[in-house]
Amino acid sequence: MYLPLEHKAAIVTGGASGIGYSIVKGLARAGASVIIADMNEQGAEAAEALVQEGLNVTFVQGDITLSADAQRIASKAVEHLGGLDILVNNAGIYPRSMMQDTTEELWDRVMSINLKGVFLMCQAAVPWLKKRGGGAIINMSSSHAAIGSPELFAYAVSKGGISTLTRNLAGALTRDRIRVNAINPGWVATEREIEVRALDGQTYEWLVERGKMLPLGRLQTGEDSAGVAVFLASDHASQITGQIIQIDGGNEVS
Ligand SMILES: NC(=O)c1ccc[n+]([C@@H]2O[C@H](COP(=O)([O-])OP(=O)(O)OC[C@H]3O[C@@H](n4cnc5c(N)ncnc54)[C@H](O)[C@@H]3O)[C@@H](O)[C@H]2O)c1
C-alpha cells in the first residue's frame, strides 16, 4: 500500500477532538507516527483508539499557550518518535462575541490560544525540523480571516494573524526547506461548533440545511481538512509554501 507519510513524525495540536482528530487519523493512516498534543486528557483515549487500529499515535498533554509546555511537547515528540518532520497547529477556540461585547480577558484568551500558541509551537518545533533537513508546518486558519465577521471579532482577527504568520514564516524558512502553509476549513459541524451554535439557538439540523446552500452543496468535514493536510505534509507538495488553501465548498468564488 502506498503511504505518502511513511517514516515521518508529526505533532498535531488540539488533536484530541474535532478537525484535529480527523487530521491525526489522516496523517497516521498515511504512514506517519503522530503525537496528539492537547490540554484535554481525552487525548489519551483518542490515541488509544488509533493504537488499537495498529497506528502509531501517542498523547502528550500540554497547554500550547505556555512556552515551557510547547518546548516539552516538541522534545517529547522527538524523544518518542526519533525526530520531527510535520507540525500541524490546529488547536483553537472560537467564542462568538461582537467587538463591543469582547472583554479584555476574552480577547487575551483568544489571542493566546489561536495566535501566541502557534508562534510558541513553531518556535519549539523549527530547530527539530531543521535537524531533519526540512519539514512541513500546517496552520489552521479560517475563512473568517479574510472577511468581515462581526460576531466572531477576536477570532477573525486572530486567524488573520495566522495568515500573516504563515506567509512571514514561509519566507523566513525556505532556505531550511521548511514549508509553511495554512488551511481554511470553511464550516465544519464538529461537536464544539454544534455547542457554540446551540448558544444562538441554531441546531445541528439548521447547520446541515445551511450547508446545502453552499455552492458545492454541503458543510465541510474534518476529513476534508485531513486530506489537504496529508497532501501539504507530503512530498507531493514539495514546491508549495506560503499558501492558504480554502476548503470552503466554493464559497469564496461564488
Ligand atoms: N469547526 C469549524 O467550523 C472550523 C472552521 C474553520 C476553522 N476551524 C479551526 O479548526 C480548529 C479546530 O476546530 P474544532 O471545531 O475541531 O474545535 P475543537 O474544540 O473540537 O478542537 C480544538 C482542540 O484544541 C484543544 N485546545 C484548546 N486550547 C488548547 C491549548 N491551550 N493547548 C492545547 N490544546 C488546546 C481542545 O482541547 C480541543 O481538543 C480551530 O483552530 C478552529 O478555529 C474550525
The ligand as an SDF file (V2000), in Angstrom:
LIG
                    3D

 44 48  0  0  0  0  0  0  0  0999 V2000
  -15.3570   23.8930   13.1910 N   0  0  0  0  0  0  0  0  0  0  0  0
  -15.2850   24.7910   12.2160 C   0  0  0  0  0  0  0  0  0  0  0  0
  -16.2720   25.0840   11.5160 O   0  0  0  0  0  0  0  0  0  0  0  0
  -13.9730   25.4770   11.9150 C   0  0  0  0  0  0  0  0  0  0  0  0
  -13.8860   26.2570   10.7690 C   0  0  0  0  0  0  0  0  0  0  0  0
  -12.6910   26.9220   10.4790 C   0  0  0  0  0  0  0  0  0  0  0  0
  -11.5880   26.7680   11.2990 C   0  0  0  0  0  0  0  0  0  0  0  0
  -11.6950   25.9970   12.4110 N   0  0  0  0  0  0  0  0  0  0  0  0
  -10.4950   25.8700   13.2510 C   0  0  0  0  0  0  0  0  0  0  0  0
  -10.1570   24.4920   13.3510 O   0  0  0  0  0  0  0  0  0  0  0  0
   -9.5460   24.2370   14.6230 C   0  0  0  0  0  0  0  0  0  0  0  0
  -10.2630   23.1050   15.3410 C   0  0  0  0  0  0  0  0  0  0  0  0
  -11.6380   23.4160   15.4920 O   0  0  0  0  0  0  0  0  0  0  0  0
  -12.6770   22.3230   16.0230 P   0  0  0  0  0  0  0  0  0  0  0  0
  -14.0250   22.7540   15.5710 O   0  0  0  0  0  0  0  0  0  0  0  0
  -12.1920   20.9600   15.6560 O   0  0  0  0  0  0  0  0  0  0  0  0
  -12.5730   22.5680   17.5980 O   0  0  0  0  0  0  0  0  0  0  0  0
  -12.4310   21.5460   18.8490 P   0  0  0  0  0  0  0  0  0  0  0  0
  -12.8110   22.3380   20.0500 O   0  0  0  0  0  0  0  0  0  0  0  0
  -13.1440   20.2610   18.5660 O   0  0  0  0  0  0  0  0  0  0  0  0
  -10.8770   21.2210   18.8840 O   0  0  0  0  0  0  0  0  0  0  0  0
   -9.9300   22.0920   19.4290 C   0  0  0  0  0  0  0  0  0  0  0  0
   -8.9730   21.2960   20.2920 C   0  0  0  0  0  0  0  0  0  0  0  0
   -7.9720   22.2030   20.7340 O   0  0  0  0  0  0  0  0  0  0  0  0
   -7.6670   21.8980   22.1090 C   0  0  0  0  0  0  0  0  0  0  0  0
   -7.1110   23.0770   22.7690 N   0  0  0  0  0  0  0  0  0  0  0  0
   -7.7370   24.2580   23.0200 C   0  0  0  0  0  0  0  0  0  0  0  0
   -6.9090   25.0860   23.6810 N   0  0  0  0  0  0  0  0  0  0  0  0
   -5.7210   24.4350   23.8290 C   0  0  0  0  0  0  0  0  0  0  0  0
   -4.4780   24.7670   24.4280 C   0  0  0  0  0  0  0  0  0  0  0  0
   -4.2840   25.9540   25.0200 N   0  0  0  0  0  0  0  0  0  0  0  0
   -3.4790   23.8590   24.4090 N   0  0  0  0  0  0  0  0  0  0  0  0
   -3.6710   22.6480   23.8130 C   0  0  0  0  0  0  0  0  0  0  0  0
   -4.8350   22.2740   23.2370 N   0  0  0  0  0  0  0  0  0  0  0  0
   -5.8570   23.1550   23.2450 C   0  0  0  0  0  0  0  0  0  0  0  0
   -9.0300   21.4950   22.6910 C   0  0  0  0  0  0  0  0  0  0  0  0
   -8.8650   20.7540   23.8950 O   0  0  0  0  0  0  0  0  0  0  0  0
   -9.6220   20.6930   21.5370 C   0  0  0  0  0  0  0  0  0  0  0  0
   -9.2980   19.3170   21.6320 O   0  0  0  0  0  0  0  0  0  0  0  0
   -9.5690   25.5700   15.3670 C   0  0  0  0  0  0  0  0  0  0  0  0
   -8.3350   26.2370   15.1860 O   0  0  0  0  0  0  0  0  0  0  0  0
  -10.6840   26.3360   14.6750 C   0  0  0  0  0  0  0  0  0  0  0  0
  -10.5250   27.7210   14.7790 O   0  0  0  0  0  0  0  0  0  0  0  0
  -12.8620   25.3450   12.7420 C   0  0  0  0  0  0  0  0  0  0  0  0
  1  2  1  0
  2  3  2  0
  2  4  1  0
  4  5  1  0
  4 44  2  0
  5  6  2  0
  6  7  1  0
  7  8  2  0
  8  9  1  0
  8 44  1  0
  9 10  1  0
  9 42  1  0
 10 11  1  0
 11 12  1  0
 11 40  1  0
 12 13  1  0
 13 14  1  0
 14 15  2  0
 14 16  1  0
 14 17  1  0
 17 18  1  0
 18 19  2  0
 18 20  1  0
 18 21  1  0
 21 22  1  0
 22 23  1  0
 23 24  1  0
 23 38  1  0
 24 25  1  0
 25 26  1  0
 25 36  1  0
 26 27  1  0
 26 35  1  0
 27 28  2  0
 28 29  1  0
 29 30  1  0
 29 35  2  0
 30 31  1  0
 30 32  2  0
 32 33  1  0
 33 34  2  0
 34 35  1  0
 36 37  1  0
 36 38  1  0
 38 39  1  0
 40 41  1  0
 40 42  1  0
 42 43  1  0
M  CHG  2   8   1  16  -1
M  END
$$$$
